[in-house]
Every structure is written in C-alpha cells, then in structure tokens.
Amino acid sequence: MHHLIHLSLLLLPMLCFCGLGAQAESGVASVYAGLSRTKGELTAAHRTLPLGTRVRVRNRKTGASVLVVVNDRGPFVRGRVIDLSSAAARALGIAGTTFVDISRAVGHEAKNSQ
C-alpha cells in the first residue's frame, strides 16, 4: 500500500497535462544556461513533460507570456517547476526567479513554431 501511495505522488505532476492539455501548472520559474545549442532559442526544461512539448509560460507579475519548447529535464531545485532558456526569460522579463503559470499549447499554437 505504501508503494502505491508513493507511485501516485510521483505521477501526480504528470496528470495536470493529460486530456485536453488545458489544465495549468503554477510555480517558480528560473533561468538556466542550458546547452550551448539552445542559445537564443525559446526553450525550457521540465521534469515530466515529453521532450518537444510546447508550453505557454506566463509571468504572473507582468502578464507577459511566451511559447517555449521543452528540450531538457529539470529543474532540479526543490520548489521550481520550469527552467527557462535565457532568451525565454528575457522575453518574460525574468532576471532570476519568478512565479509563472504554465499551460500546454493546444491546436494551432502547439503545431507551429515560435
């Protein structure tokens, strides 16, 4: 029974992105250097979303939003939900960490590039 509870707690973050993809996740975003191949690209690292997934990230303080592609795993700091590339953070006006809302891109937005 204990193992079942632990497994469900591990899968819980993935559930918010199932179905239509309209559900949102909120939390702290941070800026990461990432790989050198992502220089200037609007990319992000997320723990559970499939690589290649497009998500809209909205800065809760300013309302600015940007569409990013998940291309890495992370963040690995407790309490953070997404790591943004320098370019994505710049587009959101983030210089360190801030609270954001994350929603999976759907329809036309999910199929097209930034």
N, C-alpha and C positions, 0 to 999 in steps of 0.2 A: 504494500500500500504506500509506503514511504517513497518507493521508486516512482510510482505513478504520479504522486504529487510533484516530485522534483521534475519529472519529464514534462508535466503540464505547465510548470512555471517556466521551463526553457522554451516551450512552444508558444507561450502567450504573446510575446512580441511579434511573432510572425502572423498571428491571427488578425491583427488590425489591418493587414494588407491583402487579405483574402477577399473573395467575392468580386464585387464591382470595383474595388480599389478606391472607393470614395472616402473611406474612413481616413482619419488623420492621426498622426502621432505628434506629440509635442515634447519639447525638452530643450536641452542645451546643445548648441552647435559650437564647434570650434574650427579654427583654421589649421590646416596641416600642409606641410610642404609637398607631400605625396611623391610620386615618382617623377623624375625629370621629364618623362614623356607627356605628362599632363600640364606642362607649363602653358598657361594662357587658356586652358580648356575649362569649361564649366562642369566639373566632376565632383564626386563625393565618395566617401567611404561609409558603409553601413554594415552593421553586424549580420543581418539576416536577409535582407532583400537580395534577390538574384542579381548577379552582375549583369549590367546592361539595362537595368530597370531605370526608367526616367521618373524623377520625383520633382514636385514643385516644393520649394523651400521658401517660407515667408518669414521675414524678420518681424517679430511681434511688436517691437518697439517702433519701427518706422513704417511698417506695412509693405516695404519693398519685397518683391519676390523674384525668384529665378528658377529656371528649369535646369536640373543637373542630371547627369548620368552616373549611376553607381558603378564604379570601376575598381573598387578596392574594399577590403574588410577593415572594420574599425567602427567607431573609436574604441580604444582600449582603456579609457579613463572612466571610472565609475561616474554615473550621472549624466554622461553625454550621449546623445542619440545619433549624431551625424558629425562627420568631419568634412569640411568643405575645402576645395582647392582654393588657392589664393585668388584666382580670377572670380570664382563664385562668391567668395567672401567679400571681395571688392564690390561686386555688383549689388550685394545686400547691405553694404556699408558696415561690415563687421571687421573689427580690428583685433579681436581676441576671442571672447565667447559671448554669446547672447542667446536669448530664448527664441525658438523658432517653432513654426508649425510645418509639418511635412505631410504631403499628400501624394499618393501615387498618381502619375499622369494617366489620363484616360483618353480614349478616342484619338482625334487628330493630333493632339498635343503629345501623346505617347508614341506616335509613329514618326513624327518629324523631328529633325534635329533642331538645336537651338537656333 
